[in-house]
Amino acid sequence: MQQIADWLKKLGMSEYAERFVENRIVLSVLPDLTDQDLEKMGVLLGDRRKMLRAIRDLGTTSLAVTASSTPRGGRANSAS
C-alpha cells in the first residue's frame, strides 16, 4: 500500500491515499481502474483525469522497460 501512497504523493494527490487503502487498490490494480471506479471512490473530475493519464503513462513506461530488457527475438537465450 505504501507504493500507492508514494505514487499519489508524486502526483500531488496524497489526500486520496486513504480511499485507495480502503478499497484495497494496489499497483497491479491501477491499469484496471476506470473513471467510474475513481468517481465512486470520491475522486474529483480533474484529479480523475490526471490519475488516468498517469496510469496510462505507467503502462507505457512498463512496456518500454520490458521491451528494452527483452533480447531480440522476444525470448531469452537458451542453452539448447
N, C-alpha and C positions, 0 to 999 in steps of 0.2 A: 504493500500500500504506500510505502514511502516513495516509490518511483512515481506514482501518480501525483502525490503531493509535490514532488520536485518538478514534475512536468508542468503542473498547474502554476507553480510559482514562477517558472521560466516564462509562462505565457502572461503572467501578471494577474492570475485569477485564483489565487490561493483561497479566496473566500468560498470556493466550491469544493474544496478538499473533503470536508466532512460529508457532503452529499455523495461524493464518489465512494467513500468508505461505506456509508450506509447502504449503498446499492451494490456493494461488492464489485466495483469496477476496477479491474486490474489492466495492466498494459496490453495483455493479449486480447482483451475485450474491446479496446478502443476502436479498431477498424470496423467493428460490427455496430457501433453506435450510430443512431440516426438522429436527425433533427428532432423528431418526435420524442425519442428517448431523452434527449437533453432537455427538451421542454418539460417533460413530465418530472424531471429532476429539479426543475425550477431555475434552469439556466436562462438568462436573458437573451433575447434575439441576437443582438450584436455579438455577445460572447459565444453563442452557439455557432455563429458563422466563423468566428476566429478559431474556435476549437475544431470544427470540422475541417477547416483549411489546414490546421496544424496536424491533425490526424492524417490527412492525405499526404502531407509533407513527410510524416514519419514513415509511411508506406513507401514513398519514393526513395527515401534515404536507405531504408532496409533493403529494397531491391537493388539499389546501386552498390551497397556494401556486399551483398550476396553475389551479385554478378561479378564484381571485381575480385572476389576471393575464390570463384569457381574456375578451375582450369579450363582451357579451351576444349571444346567438345562436350562441355556440360557435365562431365563426371570426373571423379578423382582418378588419378593414375592407379592402375592395378599391376601387381607383380606377375600376372599370368600372361 
